[in-house]
Amino acid sequence: MRFTKMHGIGNDYIYVDTLQETVADPQKLAVRIADRHFGVGGDGLILIAPPSVDGRRQGAHVRMRMFNADGSESEMCGNGVRCVAKYAYDHQLATANPIRVETGRGVLTLDLWLQHGRVHQVTVNMGRPILDPRQIPVLIPRLDAAVDYPAAELLAAADPVAGRGWTNAGGVEDRMTCVSLGNPHVVLYARRVESIPLETVGPVLERHAWFPRRINVHFVQALGAGEVKMRTWERGSGITLGCGTGAAAVCVAGVLTGRTQPIILAHLPGGRLALKWSQEDKCVYMTGPAEEVFSGDWPVPDEAGTSSSTAEFRQ
């Protein structure tokens, strides 16, 4: 099976063109192929497919399905959809610019920035943010909005694994803002994001009882009205170098809580993303790079669980 490794600011996935290849069990394949020691290595698996009937009706050129490293399927990936657009254009699956990609969030429009005839940067219309707690979903007593909501109970849940002083070490505020961009996000502000023990608190917060479909966790440090620094624990994949939908959620959360402006530059461990929450159409626009790393062949029998090599010892 032919695959291509791509990334957007270090948020890396293995991409398979299902117009050419057959993937019988994407959940199982995602776990095996995303393994960084025994597989190709990545934050998950993304399938590039023909649009569905509804997608074609809405003008989609290709469809994206995204699977986390644990095999769970997610609705949307901001860095991933930019790479899908690049792959589709560079490999001539579509020649349109802008291109339209069907996702679990719906059909999104992406403007392609070309350099020497190939895509090097993409602007995505991420759509309007979802703020209704029932649709995110977030199970909190107050159902009008999960904006600047008291989060002491949520943060305390991580104390047994991280120690009681972890919030003080990072200067974490005990308020949260939850936003969905097709997938759920919780945004927490801190004075020192590098001091957050993300590897221990991330899994606890992701699976807290308030989040019935789990959640992507973001700790954010406001560097000014137009600039933030953030670290992410992604639902189903763990610590990642970047999260496009998360950066969009941070842009929205900053405006709603009065911390940042509608146009920001987000610094993530893998690079930078430019965000704008348009006050005209209420959609969030994200601009960032998309890069192809390499292509290769994956032994299909491995998808069924057999080994591609055998060692035999004889006395």
For each residue, the residues with C-beta under 8 A, 3 or more apart:
1: 16 21 22 23 297 298 299 300 303
2: 16 17 20 21 295 296 297 298
3: 14 15 16 33 40 295 296 297 298
4: 14 15 16 17 87 292 293 294 295
5: 12 13 14 15 40 41 42 292 293 294 295 296
6: 12 13 15 83 86 87 290 291 292 293
7: 10 11 12 13 79 83 270 291 293
8: 11 78 79 80 82 83 242 244 288 289 290 291
9: 79 241 242 268 270 271 272 273 288 289
10: 7 240 241 242 268 269 270 271
11: 7 8 43 77 79 80 240 241 242 243 244 270
12: 5 6 7 41 42 43 241 293
13: 5 6 7 34 42 43 44 45 46 66 77 80 83
14: 3 4 5 33 34 40 42 44 45 46
15: 3 4 5 6 46 47 48 83 84 87
16: 1 2 3 4 21 23 45 46 47 48
17: 2 4 20 21 48 87 91 93
18: 21 22 23 47 48 49 50
19: 48 49 50 93
20: 2 17
21: 1 2 16 17 18
22: 1 18
23: 1 16 18 26 29 47 303
24: 303
25: 28 29 303
26: 23 29 30 45 47 65 67 73
27: 30 31 67 71 72 73
28: 25 31 32 71 303 305
29: 23 25 26 32 33 45 67 303
30: 26 27 33 34 44 45 67 68 69 70 71
31: 27 28 34 35 69 70 71
32: 28 29 35 38 39 302 303
33: 3 14 29 30 39 40 42 45 298
34: 13 14 30 31 39 40 41 42 43 44 45 69
35: 31 32 38 39 41 69
36: 39 41 42
37: 41
38: 32 35
39: 32 33 34 35 36 42
40: 3 5 14 33 34 296 298
41: 5 12 34 35 36 37
42: 5 12 13 14 33 34 36 39 45 69
43: 11 12 13 34 68 69 234 237 240
44: 13 14 30 34 66 67 68 69 74 77 236 237
45: 13 14 16 26 29 30 33 34 42 66 67
46: 13 14 15 16 64 65 66 67 77 80 83 84
47: 15 16 18 23 26 64 65 66 67
48: 15 16 17 18 19 62 63 64 84 87 88 93
49: 18 19 62 63 64 65
50: 18 19 62 63
51: 55 56 60 61 62 63 102 107
52: 55 56 60 63 102
53: 56 57
54: 57 58
55: 51 52 58 60 63 102 107
56: 51 52 53 59 60
57: 53 54
58: 54 55 100 102 106 107
59: 56 100 107
60: 51 52 55 56 63 100 101 102 107
61: 51 88 93 94 96 99 100 101
62: 48 49 50 51 84 88 93 94 99 101 102
63: 48 49 50 51 52 55 60 101 102 103
64: 46 47 48 49 77 80 81 84 101 102 103
65: 26 46 47 49 73 104
66: 13 44 45 46 47 73 74 75 76 77 80 103 104
67: 26 27 29 30 44 45 46 47 71 72 73 74
68: 30 43 44 71 72 73 74 234 235 236 237
69: 30 31 34 35 42 43 44 236 237 238
70: 30 31 236 237
71: 27 28 30 31 67 68 236
72: 27 67 68 235 236
73: 26 27 65 66 67 68 104
74: 44 66 67 68 77 104 183 235 236
75: 66 103 104 105 182 183
76: 66 81 103 104 105 181 182 183 245
77: 11 13 44 46 64 66 74 80 81 183 244 245
78: 8 81 82 124 126 181 243 244 245 246 247 248 286 288
79: 7 8 9 11 82 83 242 243 244 288 290
80: 8 11 13 46 64 66 77 83 84 244
81: 64 76 77 78 84 85 101 103 108 110 124 244
82: 8 78 79 85 86 110 122 124 244 288 289 290
83: 6 7 8 13 15 46 79 80 86 87 290 291 292
84: 15 46 48 62 64 80 81 87 88 101
85: 81 82 88 89 99 101 110 112 119 122 124 290
86: 6 82 83 89 90 112 118 119 122 290 291 292
87: 4 6 15 17 48 83 84 90 91 93 292
88: 48 61 62 84 85 91 93 94 99 101
89: 85 86 92 93 94 95 97 99 112 118 119
90: 86 87 118 119 292
91: 17 87 88
92: 89 95
93: 17 19 48 61 62 87 88 89
94: 61 62 88 89 99
95: 89 92
96: 61 99 100
97: 89 111 112 114
98: 109 110 111 112
99: 61 62 85 88 89 94 96 109 110 112
100: 58 59 60 61 96 107 108 109 110
101: 60 61 62 63 64 81 84 85 88 107 108 110
102: 51 52 55 58 60 62 63 64 106 107
103: 63 64 66 75 76 81 106 107 108 182
104: 65 66 73 74 75 76 182 183
105: 75 76 108 126 127 181 182 183
106: 58 102 103 127 182
107: 51 55 58 59 60 100 101 102 103
108: 81 100 101 103 105 124 125 126 127
109: 98 99 100 124 125
110: 81 82 85 98 99 100 101 122 123 124 125
111: 97 98 122 123
112: 85 86 89 97 98 99 119 122
113: 119 120 121 122 123
114: 97 117 118 119 120
115: 118 119 120
116:
117: 114
118: 86 89 90 114 115
119: 85 86 89 90 112 113 114 115 122 290
120: 113 114 115 289 290 291
121: 113 287 288 289 290
122: 82 85 86 110 111 112 113 119 287 288 289 290
123: 110 111 113 285 286 287
124: 78 81 82 85 108 109 110 244 285 286 287
125: 108 109 110 283 284 285
126: 78 105 108 181 244 245 248 283 284 285 286
127: 105 106 108 181 182 283 284
128: 281 282 283 284
129: 179 180 181 248 249 252 277 284
130: 135 136 179 180 181 182
131: 136 145 146 147 179 180 252 256
132: 135 136 143 145
133: 136 137 138 139 140 142 143 145 146 178
134: 137 143
135: 130 132 180
136: 130 131 132 133 146 178 179 180 184
137: 133 134 184 211 212 213
138: 133 146 178 184 186 210 211 215
139: 133 209 210 211 212
140: 133 143 146 149 210
141:
142: 133 145 146 149
143: 132 133 134 140
144:
145: 131 132 133 142 149
146: 131 133 136 138 140 142 149 176 177 178
147: 131 177 178 253 256 257
148: 175 176 177 256 257
149: 140 142 145 146 175 176 177 178
150: 153 174 175
151: 154 155 174 175 176 188
152: 155 156 174
153: 150 156 157
154: 151 157 176 186 205 208 210
155: 151 152 158 159 167 172 174 188
156: 152 153 159
157: 153 154 160 204 205 208
158: 155 161 162 166 200 201 204 205
159: 155 156 162 163 164 166
160: 157
161: 158 200 201 204
162: 158 159 166 197 200 201 204
163: 159 166
164: 159
165: 168 169
166: 158 159 162 163 169 170 172 196 197 201
167: 155 170 171 172 174
168: 165 171 172
169: 165 166 192 195 196
170: 166 167 190 191 192 193 195 196 219
171: 167 168 190 191 192 195
172: 155 166 167 168 188 189 190 196 219
173: 188 189 190
174: 150 151 152 155 167
175: 148 149 150 151 188 189 257
176: 146 148 149 151 154 186 187 188
177: 146 147 148 149 186 187 253 256 257
178: 133 136 138 146 147 149 184 185 186 187 215
179: 129 130 131 136 185 187 249 252 253
180: 129 130 131 135 136 183 184 185 249
181: 76 78 105 126 127 129 130 185 245 248 249 284
182: 75 76 103 104 105 106 127 130 245
183: 74 75 76 77 104 105 180 216 235 245
184: 136 137 138 178 180 211 213 214 215 216 235
185: 178 179 180 181 215 216 217 218 245 246 249
186: 138 154 176 177 178 205 211 215 216 217 218
187: 176 177 178 179 218 220 249 250 253
188: 151 155 172 173 175 176 217 218 219 220
189: 172 173 175 219 220 221 222 257 259
190: 170 171 172 173 193 195 196 219 220 221
191: 170 171 221
192: 169 170 171 195 196 221
193: 170 190 196 219 220 221 229 230 231
194: 231
195: 169 170 171 190 192
196: 166 169 170 172 190 192 193 201 219 231
197: 162 166 200 201
198: 201 202 217 219 231 233 239
199: 202 238 239
200: 158 161 162 197 203 204
201: 158 161 162 166 196 197 198 204 205 217 233
202: 198 199 205 206 217 233 238 239
203: 200 206 207 233 238
204: 157 158 161 162 200 201 207 208
205: 154 157 158 186 201 202 208 215 217 233
206: 202 203 211 214 215 216 217 233 235
207: 203 204 211 214
208: 154 157 204 205 211 215
209: 139
210: 138 139 140 154
211: 137 138 139 184 186 206 207 208 214 215
212: 137 139
213: 137 184
214: 184 206 207 211 235 236
215: 138 178 184 185 186 205 206 208 211 235
216: 183 184 185 186 206 232 233 234 235 243 245 246 249
217: 185 186 188 198 201 202 205 206 232 233
218: 185 186 187 188 230 231 232 233 243 246 249 250
219: 170 172 188 189 190 193 196 198 230 231
220: 187 188 189 190 193 228 229 230 250 253 254
221: 189 190 191 192 193 228 229 230
222: 189 225 227 228 254 259 260
223: 227 228 229 267
224: 227 260
225: 222 260 261
226: 260 261 263 264 265
227: 222 223 224 260 264 265 266 267
228: 220 221 222 223 250 254 260 264 265 266 267
229: 193 220 221 223 266 267
230: 193 218 219 220 221 246 247 250 266 267 268
231: 193 194 196 198 218 219 239 268 269
232: 216 217 218 239 240 242 243 246 268
233: 198 201 202 203 205 206 216 217 218 238 239 240
234: 43 68 216 237 238 239 240 243 246
235: 68 72 74 183 184 206 214 215 216
236: 44 68 69 70 71 72 74 214
237: 43 44 68 69 70 234 240
238: 69 199 202 203 233 234
239: 198 199 202 231 232 233 234
240: 10 11 43 232 233 234 237 243 270
241: 9 10 11 12 268 269 270 271
242: 8 9 10 11 79 232 247 268 269 270 271 273
243: 11 78 79 216 218 232 234 240 246 247 268
244: 8 11 77 78 79 80 81 82 124 126 247 248 273 286 288
245: 76 77 78 126 181 182 183 185 216 248 249
246: 78 185 216 218 230 232 234 243 249 250
247: 78 230 242 243 244 250 251 266 268 273 275 286
248: 78 126 129 181 244 245 251 252 275 284 286
249: 129 179 180 181 185 187 216 218 245 246 252 253
250: 187 218 220 228 230 246 247 253 254 264 266 275
251: 247 248 254 255 260 262 264 266 275 276 277 284
252: 129 131 179 248 249 255 256 277 284
253: 147 177 179 187 220 249 250 256 257 259
254: 220 222 228 250 251 257 259 260 261 264
255: 251 252 258 260 261 262 277
256: 131 147 148 177 252 253
257: 147 148 175 177 189 253 254
258: 255
259: 189 222 253 254
260: 222 224 225 226 227 228 251 254 255 264
261: 225 226 254 255 264
262: 251 255 276 277 278 279
263: 226 274 275 276 277
264: 226 227 228 250 251 254 260 261 274 275
265: 226 227 228 272 273 274 275
266: 227 228 229 230 247 250 251 272 273 274 275
267: 223 227 228 229 230 272
268: 9 10 230 231 232 241 242 243 247 271 272 273
269: 10 231 241 242
270: 7 9 10 11 240 241 242
271: 9 10 241 242 268 288 289
272: 9 265 266 267 268 288
273: 9 242 244 247 265 266 268 286 287 288
274: 263 264 265 266 286 287 288
275: 247 248 250 251 263 264 265 266 284 285 286 287
276: 251 262 263 284 285
277: 129 251 252 255 262 263 282 283 284 285
278: 262 281 282 283 284 285
279: 262 282
280:
281: 128 278
282: 128 277 278 279
283: 125 126 127 128 277 278
284: 125 126 127 128 129 181 248 251 252 275 276 277 278
285: 123 124 125 126 275 276 277 278
286: 78 123 124 126 244 247 248 273 274 275
287: 121 122 123 124 273 274 275
288: 8 9 78 79 82 121 122 244 271 272 273 274
289: 8 9 82 120 121 122 271
290: 6 8 79 82 83 85 86 119 120 121 122
291: 6 7 8 83 86 120
292: 4 5 6 83 86 87 90 295
293: 4 5 6 7 12
294: 4 5
295: 2 3 4 5 292
296: 2 3 5 40
297: 1 2 3
298: 1 2 3 33 40 302 303
299: 1 302 308
300: 1 303 304
301: 304 306 308
302: 32 298 299 305 306 307 308
303: 1 23 24 25 28 29 32 298 300
304: 300 301
305: 28 302
306: 301 302
307: 302 310
308: 299 301 302
309:
310: 307
311:
312:
313:
314:
315:
